[in-house]
Amino acid sequence: MSIKVVIFDMGGVLVRTEDTAPRAALGLRFGKTYTELDQIFFGNKSSLRASRGEISARDHMQHVMRTLDLPETDESIDAFVDEFFIGDEVDREIIDYIESLCPRYKTVMLSNAWDNLRKILINKWKIADAFDEIFISAEMGFAKPDPKIYEMVLDKLDVAPEETVFIDDFIENIEAACKLGMHGIHFQAPDVAMAELKAMLKE
């Protein structure tokens, strides 16, 4: 059965932290290491709840600001988020490749993310048009690697698992997809992952 759909994760794949120095410096202002600040932002129960749509992105950011003893105003949150992500970059080469796949393949994004991601994709990073479909965990009520989120995507796209390939930087997310019969590529380095994808698609 040939592949019809190519599904990309977002964070860590299409958008990556290429310069860790600004986030490390931000952490030092609060007596935190880079990893500790990252955990406060992403690696906690509040972030997981936001990823499943149980609370809003703003609710989660208020939790982050309280943890760091910062004001919870919109202005303070926006300034902190801008500084936190200043070292992140969109991989434009991969985006160009994704656009080149149309119309031979359906291109899809599947991201564990909060309810503000769609606006960011459209207004900030301007990459939403590269995809035929965008699935965001906060809008779906489930997060990878829960099998339900993959089943919802397959149902919406009306394809068999074997007709899809999924690229993600977390091995547990790849393993969950493969258990359903999807093809998987564990993203660790851009060149290696894209070469593997091109070989799979016989590009």
C-alpha positions as CSV (number, residue, x, y, z in Angstrom):
1,M,0.0,0.0,0.0
2,S,1.6,3.3,-1.1
3,I,2.0,6.3,1.2
4,K,-0.6,9.1,0.6
5,V,-0.1,11.3,3.7
6,V,3.0,12.8,5.3
7,I,2.5,13.9,8.9
8,F,5.0,16.2,10.7
9,D,5.4,17.1,14.3
10,M,6.0,20.8,14.9
11,G,8.2,21.6,17.9
12,G,11.6,19.9,17.7
13,V,11.1,19.2,14.0
14,L,9.8,22.2,12.1
15,V,10.7,24.7,14.8
16,R,13.8,24.0,16.8
17,T,15.8,25.8,19.5
18,E,19.0,26.5,17.5
19,D,20.5,29.0,20.0
20,T,20.2,27.9,23.7
21,A,22.2,30.8,25.1
22,P,19.2,33.3,25.4
23,R,17.0,30.8,27.3
24,A,20.0,29.8,29.5
25,A,20.5,33.5,30.3
26,L,16.8,33.9,31.0
27,G,16.9,31.0,33.4
28,L,19.9,32.4,35.3
29,R,17.9,35.5,36.1
30,F,15.6,33.3,38.2
31,G,18.3,31.0,39.6
32,K,17.3,28.2,37.2
33,T,19.3,26.1,34.8
34,Y,18.2,25.9,31.2
35,T,16.7,22.5,31.9
36,E,14.9,23.7,35.0
37,L,13.4,26.6,33.2
38,D,12.3,24.3,30.3
39,Q,10.6,22.1,32.8
40,I,8.7,25.0,34.3
41,F,7.5,26.0,30.8
42,F,6.9,22.6,29.2
43,G,7.5,19.7,31.6
44,N,4.8,19.9,34.2
45,K,1.2,19.0,34.9
46,S,-0.1,22.5,33.9
47,S,1.6,22.3,30.4
48,L,0.2,18.8,29.9
49,R,-3.3,20.0,30.8
50,A,-3.0,22.8,28.3
51,S,-1.8,20.4,25.7
52,R,-5.0,18.4,26.2
53,G,-7.2,21.5,26.1
54,E,-8.2,21.2,29.7
55,I,-6.9,24.7,30.4
56,S,-6.0,27.6,28.1
57,A,-2.5,28.6,27.1
58,R,-3.0,31.8,29.1
59,D,-4.0,29.8,32.2
60,H,-0.8,27.8,31.9
61,M,1.3,30.9,31.4
62,Q,-0.2,32.4,34.5
63,H,1.0,29.3,36.3
64,V,4.5,29.8,34.9
65,M,4.5,33.4,35.9
66,R,3.4,32.6,39.4
67,T,6.1,30.0,39.7
68,L,8.8,32.6,38.7
69,D,7.1,35.3,40.8
70,L,6.4,37.5,37.8
71,P,3.4,39.7,37.0
72,E,0.5,37.8,35.3
73,T,-0.5,40.6,32.9
74,D,-0.8,39.9,29.2
75,E,2.1,42.3,28.6
76,S,4.3,40.5,31.0
77,I,3.4,37.1,29.6
78,D,4.0,38.2,26.0
79,A,7.4,39.7,26.9
80,F,8.5,36.5,28.8
81,V,7.3,34.2,26.0
82,D,9.1,36.3,23.3
83,E,12.4,36.1,25.4
84,F,11.9,32.4,26.0
85,F,11.6,31.6,22.3
86,I,14.1,34.0,20.9
87,G,16.6,31.2,20.1
88,D,14.0,29.2,18.1
89,E,13.9,29.1,14.3
90,V,11.7,27.7,11.7
91,D,13.4,25.2,9.4
92,R,12.6,26.9,6.1
93,E,14.3,24.1,4.1
94,I,11.9,21.5,5.5
95,I,8.9,23.8,4.9
96,D,10.0,24.3,1.3
97,Y,10.2,20.5,0.9
98,I,6.8,20.0,2.5
99,E,5.4,22.5,0.0
100,S,7.1,20.6,-2.8
101,L,5.2,17.4,-1.8
102,C,1.9,18.9,-2.9
103,P,-0.3,17.7,-4.6
104,R,1.3,14.3,-4.8
105,Y,0.9,13.8,-1.1
106,K,-1.4,15.3,1.6
107,T,0.7,17.2,4.0
108,V,-0.3,17.3,7.7
109,M,0.9,18.7,11.0
110,L,0.2,16.9,14.2
111,S,1.4,18.8,17.3
112,N,1.1,18.5,21.0
113,A,0.5,22.1,21.7
114,W,-1.7,24.6,23.5
115,D,-4.7,26.4,22.1
116,N,-2.8,29.4,20.8
117,L,-0.6,27.5,18.3
118,R,-2.9,27.9,15.3
119,K,-2.6,31.7,15.5
120,I,1.1,31.5,15.9
121,L,1.4,29.3,12.8
122,I,-0.6,31.8,10.8
123,N,0.5,35.1,12.1
124,K,4.1,34.6,13.5
125,W,5.8,31.8,11.7
126,K,3.5,32.0,8.6
127,I,3.8,28.3,7.8
128,A,0.1,27.1,8.1
129,D,-0.3,27.2,4.3
130,A,2.3,24.4,3.9
131,F,-0.3,21.9,5.3
132,D,-3.5,20.5,4.0
133,E,-4.6,19.8,7.6
134,I,-3.3,20.9,11.0
135,F,-4.1,18.9,14.1
136,I,-3.4,20.4,17.5
137,S,-3.8,18.4,20.6
138,A,-5.4,21.1,22.7
139,E,-8.2,21.3,20.1
140,M,-8.6,17.5,20.1
141,G,-8.6,16.7,23.8
142,F,-5.9,14.1,23.5
143,A,-2.1,14.3,23.3
144,K,0.6,12.1,21.8
145,P,1.4,9.3,22.5
146,D,-2.2,8.5,23.3
147,P,-3.4,6.2,20.5
148,K,-6.7,8.1,20.3
149,I,-5.1,11.1,18.8
150,Y,-3.7,9.1,15.9
151,E,-7.0,7.3,15.4
152,M,-8.8,10.7,15.2
153,V,-6.3,11.9,12.6
154,L,-6.6,8.8,10.5
155,D,-10.4,9.0,10.7
156,K,-10.5,12.6,9.7
157,L,-8.1,12.0,6.8
158,D,-9.9,8.8,5.8
159,V,-6.7,6.9,5.2
160,A,-5.3,3.6,6.4
161,P,-2.4,3.7,8.9
162,E,-0.2,2.1,6.2
163,E,-0.8,5.0,3.9
164,T,0.8,7.5,6.3
165,V,4.3,8.3,7.5
166,F,4.8,10.3,10.7
167,I,7.9,12.3,11.6
168,D,8.4,13.2,15.3
169,D,11.4,13.9,17.6
170,F,10.0,11.9,20.5
171,I,10.6,8.1,20.1
172,E,7.5,7.3,22.3
173,N,5.3,9.2,19.8
174,I,6.8,7.3,16.9
175,E,6.4,3.9,18.7
176,A,2.7,4.6,19.4
177,A,2.1,5.5,15.8
178,C,3.9,2.4,14.5
179,K,1.8,0.2,16.8
180,L,-1.2,1.3,14.8
181,G,0.5,0.4,11.5
182,M,1.7,3.9,10.6
183,H,5.2,4.3,9.2
184,G,7.5,6.3,11.5
185,I,10.7,8.4,11.3
186,H,12.4,9.4,14.5
187,F,13.7,12.9,13.9
188,Q,17.1,13.4,15.5
189,A,19.0,15.4,12.7
190,P,17.3,17.2,9.9
191,D,19.4,15.8,7.0
192,V,19.2,12.3,8.2
193,A,15.4,12.4,8.8
194,M,14.7,14.1,5.4
195,A,16.9,11.5,3.6
196,E,15.0,8.7,5.3
197,L,11.7,10.3,4.3
198,K,12.8,10.8,0.7
199,A,13.9,7.2,0.5
200,M,10.5,6.1,1.9
201,L,8.7,8.2,-0.6
202,K,11.1,7.1,-3.4
203,E,11.9,10.8,-4.1
